Amino acid sequence: MRVLAVVPARGGSVGVPLKNLEKVGGVPLVARAVDACLRAELVDEVVVSTDHDRITEVAEAAGARVVRRPADLSGSTASSESAVLHALSEIPSESSGEQPEIVVLVQCTSAFLDPRDLDAAVAKVLDGEADSVFSGTETYEFVWTGAGHGVNHDPAVRPRRQDREPHFRETGAFYVMRTEGLRERGHRFFGRVAVQPVPARHAVEIDTPEDLEIARALAPFVDEPLPIDVDAVVTDFDGVHTDDRAFVDSDGREMVAVSRSDGMGIALLRRAGVKVLVLSTERNPVVAARAAKLGVPVVQGLGAKDVALREWLAAEGLAPERVAYVGNDVNDLSCMAIVGWPVAVPDAHPRVRAAARVVLSAPGGAGAVRELSDRVLAARPATALETVQAPAPVGVPRHLGQPRPVRIGRSLVGPGQPVYVIGEIGINHNGDVDIARKLIDVAADAGCQAVKFQKRTPEICVPLEQRDQIRQTPWGEMTYMEYKIRTEFGADEYAHIAKYCEERGVDWFASPWDVPSVEFLEDMDVVAHKVASASVTDHELLRALAATRKPIILSTGMSTIEEIDAAVEILGTERLVMMHATSTYPLPPEEANLRMITTLQQRYGVPVGYSGHERGLQISLAAVTLGAVTVERHITLDRAMWGSDHAASLEPTGLEHLVRDIRIIETALGDGVKRVYPGEEAPRARLRRATA
């Protein structure tokens, strides 16, 4: 054992009684800390040091080993170091009796610990870069004493943010130390001390009831949407499958709006063997009709939903802890208390959100059920179809097994997941935010999961010989440099775009064409970055993108296999999605070469999609049948609009048909397991003839 994580979690707490058992995101703080450590690749073992029976139970259930802390080390004056040193004395290495090389102190009071940050800090000590590393968040704040004296600044000099070096505020989340140094010094800071930067959204310490409320409010937005491993999904109807509104005609008949993507999510769950049930307090033909369309059982007119749920679980032989229940109002609380995965829609009653282990990002009636379905499916084993691979081409290394999905925003992208459809807005907004909003609407209405833009610094990207060339534009005659500046969005425009994409429920990101654009997009907190085909050989840009640790989508048009190899060497494969592309506008079929989708997946072992520049839909749809996990197409309001990319783009109707047909293909591909379907029974009985 090289790396041991120790989580001090005593029962006493001054600010919040039994704070370490309080739930954030539906999970006790001590269990959140243990889970983060277990998901860190460089941590070998996790130990919880506690004096409390219930904390012991929760920690062991979460997967930690427990060391009972003596009373003299459990008071409010006992240091965290004393708990760590006691744990070290209680747990020698099983193999040699020696102490671990590195010990990590992890605090339960930091609810948003990212295992990737923990790994990065451990790596700094393992690599000899530091002896002690602490988590800190970058700050440019001016700090004052109560007497009015500047601590980190001269009050008479107020430099701009961009002219100042950042300071780092200690978050208290984790401390990584060489065990020998901790034993010698008795405290966590010694030798070469380094900081591991963590995002400000992760730097929330819980010391007071108000801090706890803030953490609970942030959890739905900060927590990474991990897979949900359950055997059944039970849902309320109104407010989950619908937006909780009903339309009533003159005859008193009700009508509701539902999401087609929810229907696909239910179909995928059933195909994967996950049981589904709809519970509703009202008896309404609309509910029955929708359940029949989905092919799932429904129980209506319930006075006590929890009684019906318990009866169904017993009849189906399901363990409650392996069931998810989705609700939106207080009459769902009793059911949520029964299951292991209580889930709420984002606009649910405050008491329901507080009781939820997961708060979805998509509202009821607008993809909530699909979002939950995707996360449940992410925890399921690969189907027979997903494990079949074509023979590797001669000379191409073969990666066995299927690539692991990559989390991009709200979605998992990879084999076995719904195809991630990206509406490429690019520069088709022509520098107009209103056009950008309309294109976002086009993508959202069609069912795309994301939109993509392009971001450039014209002073870097426009070649010197082109800057003064005169262009005819819709805004009159101007130089090419003036035109590029005129159509480039800045911080205000992208802030508006980010807000509008959030309202429409789609991810957004961009292709940065230079290093300052990477920094700009990082400030906008995009969910991913796209490498344009033109940038595959820009290694400075690739290194800047790799340093963000964000998911990267790499287009491979106009590239040799050696150039792609070099790009992947820089970017790594942990969070990489590749896109087969041919950079001919428009793309002729003979240059599509769709079998490269298989070649790329086998060579690099990552999810592979398709970025298309053809006219029509056929090639993109064929890419899906060959295993493309994401499809990107340029979109426009009108192909006749002014601009270089409009002619090779899809108009709204074309995009709608593309997404519709992709979803049909997903359903039609099936799971590769031969069976006799219900529709075959009658002709089988009538036509089948068996002979010896």
N, C-alpha and C positions, 0 to 999 in steps of 0.2 A: 504493500500500500504506500503510494507516494503522496497522495493528497487526501487529507481528512477534513471534512466540513463539520464544524461544531455549531449548533444552534442553541444558545441559552434561552430557556423559556420557563422561568419560575412562575409559580401560581400567584404570587403577590404583585400588585401594581397600584401605584398611588393615583395616577391620573384616570385610568380606566380599569375597573375591577376585572380580574381574569382576562386581561387584554389579549393575551396570546390565543385565547379560544374564540375571540370575536371574529365574525365572518365578514370578509370582503369578497365580493363576487360569489357569494354563497359558500365560500371555503374558509375554514378557520385559519388565522394568520400563521400559526405554527405549521399547518399542513401546506400552506402556500410556500413557506420557506423551504420545507423539506422537498417539495416537488421541484422547485427551481434548482436546488442542488442536485437532485437525482437526474435532471435533464441536462446538467452541465457535463460535457464529455470528459473533462479533465479531473473531475471529482471522483475518487474511488469509493468513499464511504461517507455516510451522513449519520451524525450522532446528535441527538437532542438531550441536553442537560436540563433536568427538571426535578422539582420536588412535589409535583402535583399528579394525582392519580388520573384525572380526566385528560390532562395534557399528555400523559404517558400513553393512554389509549389512542388518542388522535394521532400522535406522532408515529406510533407503531403501525397503525392502519395506513398511514401515508407512505410507509416504507423505510422509516428511520430506525436505527438502533437507539435505545434509551439508556442513559446513565442517570441514576438517581443521585441528585445533588444533596449533600448534607445540609442540615439546618444552618450551620454557621456560614455557609456560602450562599444562602438563599434570601438573605435580608436585603433591604433597599440600599444598604451601603456597600454590598459586595460588588466587586468589579466584574465586568464581562471576562477580563483576562483570567480571573481566578476560576471561573467556570470552565474556561477552555483548558487551563492547566490541570484542573481536576479530571476533566474528561480524558486528557492525554495519559494521566496516570492510571486510569481505569481500563483503557483499551490499548494495550500494546499490539503491535502487528502480529497477526496470527501466524505468519510464516517464519518470522525471525525473532520476534520479541522486541524489535527495534521500533523507535518512534517514526511516524511518517515524516518525510522530508519537509512537507509544507502543510500548514494548518490554516483553515479558513474560518474566520469568525463571521457568522451570518446572523443578522438581527431580524427577528420576526416583525418588528415594528415598521420595517420597510416592505410594504405590501407588493411592490411592483419590481421584483428582482428579475432581471433578464439573464438567463443562463449563458448567453453569448458574452455579456459583459463580464460575468464571473470567470468564464474560460479565458477571456483576454487578459484579465488580471493575473490569473494563475500562470498563464504562459509567460508573463513578464518576469515572474520569480523563477520559474523553471529554466528560462533561457538566460538567467544571470543578469537581466537588465536592472533588477531591483531586489531588495531584501524584504521590503514591506510595501504593500500597495493598498490604497484605500479608494473607495468609490467617491467621486466628486462630480458636481455639476457646474458647468461653466457659468460664470456670472460677471456682469459688468456693473454691478450695483455699487453705489457710493455708501460706505459704511461709516456711521457716526457713533461717538460715545454719547451717553446721556447728558454729559456736560457740554455737548455741542462742539466736540473736537473731531476732526476728520481722522479716521483710522487708516484707510488705504488710499487717501488722496489729500491734496492740498486744496482746501475750500476756495482759495483765490484763483485756482486754475481748473477749468472745467473742460478737459479735452473731449472731443467727440468719441463715440463708441468705437468707430473704426480706427481711431488713433491710439487706443489703449490696449494694453496686453490684458487678456482675461485673467481673473482669479478663479479659484475653484472652491465652492462651498462643499464641505464634507457632508455627505448624505446620511452616513451611518448604516448603509445597507450591508456592506461587507468589508472585511479587512483580510488580506492574504499575507501570510508571514512565513518566513523560514522558522521551522519549529525550534531549531537550536538557538536562534536569536531571541525568540520569545522566552525561552527558558532562562537564558542568560540575563536579559534585561527586565523581564517581568511585565512589560507593556508592549503595545502593538506597534509602536513606531521606533524603528532602529535602523542603523546602516543606511543604505541608499533607499530613500522613500520616494515612491512614484504615485501618481494619481491615475486611476482608470476612469476616464470621462463617461458619464451616463447621461441620458437625456433628462431634461428638466421634468418631463411628465412622469418619470420613474422616481423622482427625488421627493417623495412624500413620506414624512416620518409621522407615525401615529403616537402621540403622547397625551392627547386630550380627547374628550368626546367629539369636539369640533373637528379635529384631525380625522377621526374615524368616519364622520359623516362625509368629509371631503373625499376620502379614499373610496368609500362606497359609491359616491356619485361619479368618480372618475373611472371606476373599474370597467364599465361597459365600453369605454373608449380606449383604455390603455391595455387591458388584458389581451394577449394574443389569442385569437380564436382557435383553440386546440381541438383535435378530434374528440368526439363524444362516443364512448364505447358503451352502447346499450343494445338490448335485444328487442325493445319495443318503443314506439313513440305514440303517446296519447295526446290529443289536442282538444282544446275548447274549439267552438266554431266561430261565433260572433266575436270579432276583434282579433282573431287569429287567422282564419281563412278569409275573413272580410275586414274592412276598415271600420267595422262596428256601426255602419250606417245601413239603412234599408230604404228602398224606393217603393212606395205604395201607389198602385193605380186606383182608378175610380171605383173598381170593384173590390178593393181591399186586398188585392193580391200583392205579395211582397216580391221584390227582386233585389239581389245583391250583386256586387262586383267582386270577382275572385281573380286570382293570378294564375295564368297558364303555367308559369314556371313552378308554382306550388304543385300543380298536377304532375309535372314531370318529376319533381322531387319525391312525391308519394310513389310514383311508378318505380323509380329507382330503388327506393327502400324495399318495396315488396319484392322486386327482382332479387335483391340481396338477402332476402329471408328475414327482414325486420318486420315484426308485427305492428300494425297500425290500427288505432281506434279513435273515433270521434265521439266526444261526450258533449251533450248540450242540455241546458236546463229547460229550453223551450221546445215545444213540439211544433215543428215547422216543415212543410213540404219542401222548402228550399234546401234545408239541411239534408233531408233524405235524398233529394235529387242529386246534390253535390257528392254525397258519400257514395251513391250508386255509380256516379260517373267515375269516381276515383277507384271504385272497387274495394272499398273498405267498410267494415261494420260501423254502425252508428247506434248509440243509445240516447234517446231523447226524452224530454218531459220529466227530468229528474228533480226530485226534491233534495236528495243528498247525493251529490256526485261522487263523494269519497266512498260511499257504500257500493255504488255501481263499479267504481274502479277496483276496489278490493275483490269483488266477486269475479270480475273479468281476469284479474291477475291470477287468482286461484284457479279459475277454470283453464287458463292457458298455461299454468305451471310456471309463471314468470316470477323471478326474484325482484321485489320492488326497487332494490338498489341499482338494478340494471334496466331501469325504465326512465324515459324522459317524459315530462308532462309540460305542455305549453299552455299558458294562460295569460289573461289580461286584466281580470277584475277580482274583487275580494271573494266571490263565490268559488274561485279556483284555489284559494289558499289551502283548503283541507286536502285537496288532491296533491298539491305541490309538497305538502308535508309528508306524504307517503313515499314518494319516489326518491331515487338517488340523484336525479338530474331535474330539479325544478327550473323551468325556463320561462322567461317573460318577454313579451314584445316591448319595443322601446317606449311606446306611449301607454304602457300599462299603469294601473293604479300604483301610487308610491309604495303601498304596503306589499304589493305583488313584486315590484322591482326589488324591494329590500329582501324578500324571501327567496329570490331567484339565485341559483348558482350561475346561470348564464342569462345575460340580457342581450337579445339579438339586435342587430343593427337595422334590419329591414322591418318596416311596420307590418301589422296585420293586413292581409289583402294585397300586399305589395312585395311578396317574396319571403315572408318570415318563415313559412313552412319549408320552402326550398333551401333557405340558408341553414336551417337546422338539419335538413336531410343531407346536405353536403358535408356537414361536420360529422354526422353519424356515419356516413359512407366512408369518410376518411379513416375511420377506425376499423373498417371491415377488411378482412384478408382479400387478396386479389382473386378474381374469378378465374375460371379455367381459360377463358379467352385472353385475359390480361397476361397470363404466364406463357403464352405461345410466342415464340420468336422465329423470325425467318432466318435462314442460314446467313452467317456473316460473309460479306464479300471478301474475296481473296485479298490478303494484305491489310485488312482492316481489323484492328483488335476488337474482340467481342466482349461486351459488358453483360454478364449474366444477371438475370432478374430484371424487374421493372424499375425505372427511375423512381425515386421518392418524389412525391408531389412538393411543389414549392408554394408557400403561402404568399399571395399577392392581394393585399387589401382584404376584402371580404371573402375571397375565394381561394381554394386549393387548386393548383394548376398541375396536372399530371395525368398519367394513365388511371382509368377508373373514375375520373372526375368529369363533370360536365365540361364540354368544350368552352374555353374562356374566349369570348368574342370581344375584340377590340375595335372600336370605331376610330380610325385614324383621321383626326381632324387636321393634324399637321399644321400647314400654313393656309388651309382653305378658309380660315376665318377672315383672311384679307385685312387683318389688323382691326377688326370690328368686334367688340365684345358681344353685341347683340347677335351677330351671325354665329359667334361661338356658342352662345346660349341656345340658339335654335338647333345647332348641330348636336349639342348635348341632349336636347329633347329628342332629336331623331334617333340617337343611339339608345337612349333610355327606353323610348317607346317601342323600339324594335326588339329589346331584350338583351342588348349588349351588357356585359359586366364592366366595361371600361371604355374610356376615351383617351386618346393620346395626342399630344401636341409636339411641336419642335421648339427648342430654345437655343438661340444663338446670341453671341456678342458680336455684332456686325463689324466692329473695329478689328476683331481677330479673324473672323470667318470669311470676310469678303476679300478676295485677292486684290493686291494693289493695282494690277492692270485693269481691273473691272470697276474700281470705285467711282471713277469719273465718267464712265460710259452713260450716255443719255438714254433713259427709258421712257416710253409712253405708258402712262398709268391712268387708272380711273380718276386720279387726283391731279392730273396734269403732267407735264413734262418735268422730269427730275433725274438726278444722277442715280446710279444703281445703289450707291451707299445711302442716299436719302430715302430711296424706296425701301431698302431693307430695314432701316431704322423706323420708318413710318409704319411698317407692318409687324414690328416686334412688340410683343406684350411685355409689360413690366410687372412690378410687384403688385400694384393696385389691381391690374386686370386679372392676374392669376389668383389673387385673394378672392376676387369676385367669382372666378371660375371654380375655385376650390369649394366655396360655400354653395354654389349652385349644384355642383356634382354631388355634394353631400345631401342636398335636398332631394335630388333625383335618384339617389341610391346607386350611383356608379362610381367606380374608382377613376382617378385621373393620374397621369404621369406624362413624361415627355422624353424626347430624345435630345440630350444636351450635345452640342457640337463643339464645346470647348470647356476648359476647366472652370472658368468663372461661372459658366452656366450650370455646372454641377453644383457649385456652392450655392447659387441662386435657388436651384430646385431643392437642395437640402434645407435651406431656410424656409421653403414652402412646405416641407415635411411630406414630400410625395411618397407614395407607397412602394414605388419601384422606379428603376431607370431603364430606358431602352437605348441600346447601342444601334445606331443606324448603320446600314451596310457600308456607307461611305466612311465610317469611323473605325472599321475593324482594325486598321493598321495604325491608328493614332494611340500609341502605347501610353503616352502621357495622360490622355483622357481616360484610358482604361484603368490605369493605376489609381486615378482620382475616384473613379466609380467603384473600384474594388474596396477602397478605403471607407466607403459609406456603409458597408455591410448590409446594404439593401438588396432585395432581389433584383437581378439583372436579366433583361431580355435581350439576347444578342441576335441581330439579323445577320445573315451570311451571304447576301447578294454580292456580286462582283468580287468574290474572294476565292483564292486558292485554298486547298485543304491545309497547306503549310501556314498560310496567314491565319486561318481559323485556329490551328493548333497553338500558335503563338498568343492569340487573344485569350484562349481558354486557359493557358498557362498563367496569365496575369489575373484573370477574373476568378479562377477556381471554379469548382462545380457545385459547391454546397448550396448556393441559392441561384443557380443559373438555369434559365430556360432559353433554348435556342430556337431560332426561326429559320426554316428553309425559305429562301427567297431568290428570285432572279430579277436583277435590277434593270429590266427592259420595260419601258413604258410606251404603249400598253404591251403586255406580255403575250407573245404568240404561244400556242399550245406546245409546239415542238421544243421550246426552251424551258418548259415548266419543270421537267425532270423530278417528278414527285417522289420517286423512289429514294431520293436523297433524304427524305424524312426518316426512313428506316436506317440509312447509312449513318446519319448524324447521331441517332439514338444509340446505335450499337457502338459507335466509335467513342462517344463521350459519356454515355450512361446518364444523360440528363433528359428531362422532358423536352420534346421537340414539337413546335407548331409550324404554321405556314403564314407567311406574309405575302399577299397576292396583289399583283398589279395588272391583272388581266381584265378584259371586258367579260361581263356575264358572271355566272355563279358556278358553272360546272367544275372548273378546276379546283376551286376552294372546297366544294362539296366532296370531290374525289379525295382531296387531302385528308378530310376527316375520316373517310373510310380506310385510309392507309395509316391512321393512327395519330394525326395531328391533334395535339391537346389544346391548342389555341389557334385562332384564325384572326388575322388582322387585315382589314380592308380600308382604303381611303374612302371617306364619305363626303358628300357635298349636298347642298340644297338644290343645285342645278348644274349639270355638267357644262352648260354653256357659260357659266360665270367666268369672269376674268381671273386668270391665275394659272400657274404651270401645272398643278396637280388635279384640277377639276375634271379634265377630260377622262382620266383613268380612275375616277372615283365612282362609288355607288350612290345613287340617289335614294331618298327615303324608302320608296317602295321596294327597290332592289335589296336594300339592307334588311328590311322586314322579312322578305322572302328568304334571304340567306339564313338568318337566325332561325326562322321557322323550319327550314329544311334541315339544318344541322340538328335541331332537336328531334326531328323525325328519324334521321339517320341514327342518332344515339339510341333511340328506342329500338329501331329495327336491327341493330347489330347484335343485340341479345348478349348472352353470356357464354355461348359456345357449348352448352350442355344440351345434348339431344333429348327431346321429350315429346310426348304426344300432347298437343294443346287441346283445350276444350272444344274449339271450333272444328277440330279434326275428328271428334268422336263419332258424329253422325255419319259422315262419309266413310269413315273407317268401318263402321258396322255394316254399312250398305254395300261398299265396294270391295273391301279387303277379302281376298281369297287365299287360304293357306293350303298348301299341298305338301305331301311327304316327299 
